[in-house]
Amino acid sequence: MAQQVKKQNKIISFVKRNFALLVIVGCMVAIVAIVIAETNQKQASTLPDVIIGGGGITNSSPDIPGGGDTIVDNEPVTFDLPLAEYTIAMDYTEGDEFVYSSTLNEWTTHRGIDFVATNGKDVKAVADGTVESVSFDDEHGTKIVIDHGDGLKSIYASLAENPKVKKGDKVKKGDVIGQASDVGYLEFKHGPHVHFEMTKDGKHVCPKQYLNIK
């Protein structure tokens, strides 16, 4: 017991005699830790940037495996109009809003935009995507659905009976997919046109959110 007390007294005596030195050593240790942390942060900040390029976000560094080629994520889809020249016969309606249909001679909801054009006018894909379906019926004429990814789809109806694409085809923005016509009897009084719709996660959305319509 007496030896333990002597050891404790020696330790206390040592701390008292060298207090200033111990404080200096503690400060130096703290400074070294701060310098190491800042160095690590600077090294992290000099890692290669990620840039947006055609078709996706691409790693810009050739020093990292796959650098310059590795797609990290898809960039946002951009959209063009399905027709180069047009007038709008019937506009999109929200909720319970109604618009008059001259063909049906009644007020009705309308979940698309009818772009009127000359007969046989080329109808183009509004963005890159994959053709999900191509169908034909007397009410809508030829109908084409293109999946653009991220839950977005574009739908083209009242097209002529000779579509230029088939199910599974990959299309680029501006590719011709069909021609405007008046074969669908639900809207034949508009004359040749394309009935255009867009959906997001299975729900109709106003195409004007995506298309630059003047």
N, C-alpha and C positions, 0 to 999 in steps of 0.2 A: 504493500500500500504506500509506504514511504517513497519507494522508487518511482511509482506512478506519479505521485505528487511532484517529485523532483523533475521528471520528464515534462510534465505540464508547465511547471515554472520556467524550465529552460525554453520551451516553445513560446510562451508568453513573452519572455525576455527577448528572444530573438525577434519576434514580431515587432515589439516596441522599438528595438534598436534599428530595425531595417524597414520600418513602416513606409518611409518615403520611397525606398527602392522597390518595395512590393507594389506600391501604387503605380510607379513608372512602368514596371513590367506588365501589370494588368492593362494599362493604357496602350502599350505597344501591341499586346495580343489583340486588343479590340481593333486597333488601326489595321493590323494585318488582315483580320477577318473582313473588314470593310473593303479593303483593296481587292481581296480575292473575289468578293461578291460583285464589285463593280466590273472587274475584268471579265467574269463569266457573263454578265449582262451585255457588255460590249461585243463579246464573241457571238452571242445569240443574235444581236442586232445586225451582224454582218453576214448572216446566212443568206443564201440566194433568194431573191424576190420571187413571188408568184405573179405572173402576168396573164392578162386575158388575151387570148389569141383566137384565130378562127377555129370554131368547132369546140372550144372549151377553154378552161383555165389550165395553162401549161407551165410546168416547172422550167425556169429559164436557165438553170445552171447545168453545164455539161459535166461538172465534177461530181454530181450526185447520180447514182445509178438511175438510168431512165431520164436524166435531166434533158429538157428540151423536147421530150416526146410524151412524157407521162401526163395523161389527162387527170386532173384533180377533181374537177366538177364541170358540169355543163354551164355555158353562159346563157343568159336569158334569150328566149326566142323573140325574134323581131318579125313583124308581119307587113305584107304588102296587100294591095287591093286585088280581088279576084278578076277584075276587069279594068282595062286601061281607060276606057271611056264608058260613061254610064249616066243614067238618071235614076233616081230612087222612086219607085212606084208605091211601095208600102214600107214603112219604117218599123223598127223593133218596138214592141210594147212591153212595159214592166207590169208585173202583178196583174191586177184586174183592169188595167187600162185597155181600151178598145180602139180599133181602127176600122174604117169602113172598107169592106171588100167588094169591089164592083163585080167580080166574078160570082161570088156567093150572094150578092145583094143583101148583105147583112153586116152588122158590127161584130167584130171578133177580135180575140187576142192574136198577136202575131209575134212569134219568138225568133224572128229573123229579119233580114233586110232584103228586099227584092230589088236587085240591080238590073235595070232594063238596058238592053243593048241590041244591036242589029242581029238578025238571025245568023247563026253560025259563028258568032264572035267567040274568039278563044277565051276560055275560062281557065285561070291559072291557080296553082296552089299558092296560098297566102304565106306559107312558111315551110321549112324543111319538115319532113315527117314520113310516116309509113301509112300506106293506104290500108285502112281497117276493113272496109267493105265497099262493094260496088253492087247496086241493085237497080231494078226497074219496076215501076208500077204505073198504072194509068193516072193515078192521082198526082204523083210527084215527078213523073218522067224518070230519067236516070238520076240516081242519088249516090253521091260519093262521100265517104267519111274518111278523114285523114287524122291520124293520131300524131300530135306534135310532142308528146311527152309531158311530164309534170301535170297530168290530168287535163291538158288542153286538147280539144278536138275541133276541127272545122268541118262543116257539113255543107255540101253543095247539091241543090236539087233543081228540078226543071231543066236538066241538061238533055241534049240530044241523045239518041239511042246508040251512038257510036263512041263510048268513052275511050280515052287514050291511055287509061291505066287499068290495072286489075288488082285484086286483093293481094297484099303482101309487097307491092312495089314500093321502093324507096323513091321519094320525090324531093326535089329541091324547090326552094322558093322561086316562083316564076315559071315553073314547068307547066306546060299545057296539059290539063287533065280531061277536058271536054269542051263542048260548045254550048252557048246559050240557045235556048229554044222555047217553044210554047206548047210542048207535048203534054205537060201535066195539066189536067183539066181543072184542078182546084184554083189555078191562078192564070188561066189561059188568056183572059182579057187584058192582062198586062202586056201581051205580046212576048216576043223572045226576051228572056231574062234568066238570071240565076237567082234562086232563092238561097240565101246564105245565112247559116247559123253558126254559133260557137257555143261550146259547152266547157265548163270547168268542173272537174270531179263529178261529172254526170248531170250537172244542172246548167240550164241555159243562162248565158250571160250576154249582155249587149255587145255586139261586135265592135261598136264604136270605142270600147275600152282598149281595143287592140289595133284597129284599122285607122289610118289617117284619112278620114273622110272630110272633104272640104264642104 
